[in-house]
Amino acid sequence: MHEGNRTEIATLGEFGLIKRLTEDIKLENKESVYGVGDDAAVLSYPDKQVLVTTDLLMEGVHFDLVYTPLKHLGYKSAMVNFSDIYAMNGTPKQITVSLAVSKRFCIEDLDDFYEGVKLACRQHHVDIVGGDTTSSVTGLAISITCIGEADKEQVVYRNGAKETDLICVSGDLGAAYMGLQLLEREKAVFQGEKDVQPDFAGKEYLLERILKPEARRDIIESLAKAGIKPTAMMDISDGLSSELLHICTQSKVGCRVYEERIPIDYQTAVMAEEFNMNLSTCALNGGEDYELLFTVPLTAHEQVEQIKDVKVIGYITKPDLGCALLTRDGTELELKAQGWNPLK
């Protein structure tokens, strides 16, 4: 938050504010016919399936501004929406950004937030085509809608997993959750102190995973290049076990996942030990990793093994076998969705 030069939002008024935040936006997708500046944006998708996803993020529930820089928050708000479009095997093309802000925020704060949104959009070639700003009495609320496209036959749903399919994940799991634990711990330690600097040395990866997640366009591109269309796919926002149960429920199948195959970064392991937490539990239930979880036919085994940063972690079974984790010592544990539940 800006301490020094603060311009109160009221000095610009709503239209002045929207103009300031959006005046340097150049549209780069041919599907974006008209963006910010009229009653509605105009998009054109003659021969494609149009994908739409939306996320609402509330201060105090989804993010804590004590340790979340606004630029990072803008970046992450856009990224989590791109991730949902990639999870359908699509390409994000446009977003709208709506904010409800209280008096604590100044124009410079919103500049920072938008800077992050625009950076994410540049990296993924997405146009900002609209949005809204209003005042709030409870803190910051962010609503982002993302529009994407895919060829009709390329859209991947959660309900297509078949018996004997392989279960794959990208990247590594549990790191964002450990980053969050670390931030929460440091926040508690420094609650009263002004001049103490938290010590994050050697833990940068964990902080990056929670504060600056990356949507996995590269994995979607690698799958396309390898000629593999997943049978089911989703992104891991609420934890691996919860997402896997979604796929199994919607596909009416069971699954087996091998504990020793779940990809975990070294820093995540060190941090779990420091916090005296079970590492597998963190990887299964942590959430906010924004990695892709997908199933592919058994025949694609060799091709999928070749894809950089993808691991096969298990397989799909008959529905009556249920959903289980095979632990390192060979025990079968029932998978439970203990991931993050915002409505608890």
N, C-alpha and C positions, 0 to 999 in steps of 0.2 A: 504494500500500500504506500502511496506517496505521502511523505511527511512534509517535504519542502514546498515546492511550487505547486499549489493546489488551485485548480480552476473549478469552481462549483458548477455542477452540471446545469443548474437552473440558468446560468448565464447564457447558455446556448439555446435552450428550449429544445423540444423533441426533434423538430425538423432539422435544426442546426446541428444537433448531435448526430442524427443519422447521416447527414451530409458529411460531417467531419469523419465519421468512422468508415464511410463507404466510398468517399469521392475518388480514391485512387484505384478502385477495383476495375480491372480490365477483364472482360469475359474471354475465355480461351476455348470453350467447347462450342462446336457448331450447333449442338442441341439447345444451347442457351440463346434463345432468340432475343430476349429482352430481360434485363436484370432489375437492379434496384432503381426506383425513381418513378414508378407508376403505381396503380392500385394493386397490381399483381404482376408476377414475373410471367414470361411467356417461354415455354419450352416446346421443342418439337422432337418426337420420337416416332418416325413413321413406321419402322419395321421391327421395333424392339419390345421386349417386356420391360415395363418401367417398375423399378423397385423403390419403395419408400420406407424409411425408418425414422423414428423420432425418439429423442431422449430428453428427459427432464432431470436436471441436476439441482439439488437444493443445498445451500450452505448449511453446515451442521449435520447433514445426513450423508451427503456424497463427498463433501470436501471440507477441509478445515483451512481457513485462510491464515492461521497462525504459521503454518509451514508450507503453504502452497502459493508460490508466486503466481500472480494473475496471468502472466504470459504463458506459463506452463499450463494453467487451467484452461486457457483458450485453446491451446494446442491439443490438450487431452480431450476437451469437449468435442472438437471436430473429429479427432482420431477414432474415438469410440463409435461414432456414427459411420465412419468409413468402414470400420471393422465389420459392422453388421451387413453392409452391402457386399464386402468381400466374402462374408460367410454364406451368401446366397450364390457365390461364384459370379458376382457381377462387378461392374466398374462404377464407383461413385462419380457423379458429374456435377451436381449442384448442392448447395446447402442454404438454408435460411437460419438466421441466428436471432433469437429473441432473448432479451435480458430484462429482469426486474431488479432495479438497484435502489438501495437506500441512501440516505444523506451522507453516510460515512464515505461513500465513494466519490471521487472527483473525476474530472474528464481524463486526466492523465492515467488513472487506473483503467478506465475503459479503453484508452489507447493501447495500454499494455495487453489487455485481454484480447483485443482485436489483432494485435501484432502476432500473438500466438495462433489465433484462428487462421490468419492469412498465411503464416508460415506452413502450417499443416496443409492448407489448400494448395499452395504452390507446389509442395512436394508430391501431392497426389493429383495435380491438374484438375482441381475442383473449383467451380465458380460459386462465389457468394451472390445469391440472386434476390435476397430479401431478408425480412426480419422485422422486429418491433422492439421498442424500448419503452418501459413504463416504470413508475416508481413502486417501491416496496417498503413495507414497514418492518419486515422480518429479516432482512439480509439479502443476499444475492441469490437469484434464481436464474437458471440458464436453460433455455429450451432450444434444441437444435433439431431441425429436420433435414435429412439427407435424401437426395433422389439419385438413383443410379439406373443402369441399364444392363441388360444381358440378352443374348440371343435366346429365343424361346426354348430351344432344346438344351441350352446350357445351364439354365437355372437349377440350383441344387437346394432341395428342401431338407427338413430334418427327418422326414418319414420314409426315406428310401433304403435304409440299411437292410441287408439281407443276410440270412444265415451263411456262415463261413467268410463273410467280408472281414477284411483286416481293419483294425482301429488304429488311426494314426494321429499324432499331434505334432505341431510345429514348435520350434524353440524349446524353452524350458519353463517349468511351472513352479509356482510358490514364491518367486522372487518379489513380486509386487506386494504380496502379503507380508513378507519379511521386512520390506522397505517401510510399509505402513507401521508395523510394530516398532521399528527403529525410530521413526518420526514421533510416534506417540510417546515412546519412552523419553526421548530427548525433550519433548514438550513438557512432560511432567517434571523432569529434573530442573528445567530452566524457568518454570512457571514464575518464580519471584525475582529471578536475577536478570539484570539488564545487560551486563557486559560479558557474560560467559558465552563462549562460542562452542556449539555442539561439536563433537568429534565424529566425523563421518569417514575418516581416512580408511581406504581399503573396502568401503561399502558403497562406493559410487554406483555400481551396477544396480544394487537393490533400490536406491533412491531414484535412479533413472527409470526403472521399471514401474514405480508407482506414480512418479510425477510427470514422466514423459513417455508414455507407451507408444509403440509403433504398430500401426495396422499392417497386416501381412500381405500386402499386394504382391510381394516377391513370390510367395508360396502359390498364389493363384496363377501367376504367370508361369511358374515352373511346372505346375500340374498341366496347364494348357499346352506348354511346349512338349511335355512328355506324352500328350494325347490321353491323359487320364481325366475322366469326369467322375468326381466322388459320387457315391450313391447317397450319402447324407453328409451334412456339414453344419457346424455352427461355431461361433467364436466363444472363447472361454472367458466370460466376464464374471460368472458366479462360482467358479470352481469346477474342476474336471468332473468330479463324481456327479454333481448336479446336472451338468450339461450332457454327460453320457446317459444319464437316466432320462433326460428329455428325448434324446435320439431313440433310445430303446423303447420308451413308452409310445412315442409317435410312430415308430416303425414296427411296433408289436414284436420285438425280439428280446433276447437276453444277451449278456456279454461276459467275457472273461478278460480281466486286465492284469498284467504281471507287474507287481510292485517294483521289481528290480529294473523294469524297462522304462519307468516314468522318468523323463529327462529332468534333471535338477542341477542347477549351477552350483559351483563350489561355494560361492559367497552365501547362497541360500542355506547350504548345509551348515556352514560355520555359525551363521546367525541363529539357526534353529537350536543348535547346541547351546549357544550363549543364553538363549531364552528358555532352555530346557523344554523345548517343544518337540513333538514327534514330527520328524521331517516328512514322512509320507502323508501325514494328516495335513500338513501345510500345503503340500503339492496337490493333494486331492481336493481340498476344500477352500484354498486361499482366495481364488478369484482375482479379477482385475489384471490378468496376464494378457488378455486380448490376443492369445494365440489361437490357431485354428485347430479344431478337432474334427476329423472327417473319417469316413469309411470308404474303402475301395474294394473292388472285387479281388478275390484271391489271385486271379490271373494277372493282376497288375503288381504282384509282389516284387518282382525284380526291378521294374521301373520305379516304383515308389521308394524302394531302398536306395536308389541312386540319387534321389532328390536331396539337395543340401538342406540341413536343418529340419528334416522330418524323421520322426521315429515311429516304428510300428510298436504299439504297446499292448496289443491284445487282439481278440477276434469276437465276432458276433455269433451268438448261439441261438438255439431254439428258445422260444419265450418261456417254456416251462422250466428251463434251467436257471432262470433268474439272472440278476446282475451281481457279479462277485469280483473281488480283488483276490488274486493269488499272491499271498505274502511270500517273502524270501524263504521261509521255512516250509512252504507248500500248503499252508492252511488257507481255506477259502473263507473270506469275510464278505458278508453282504454289503454291497455298496449302498451308502445312504447319502441323501442330499443334505449335507450339513453346511453347504455354502452360505454365502451372504444372503440374508433375506431382509429386504428393506422394510417389509411390512410387519416384522416381528415387534 
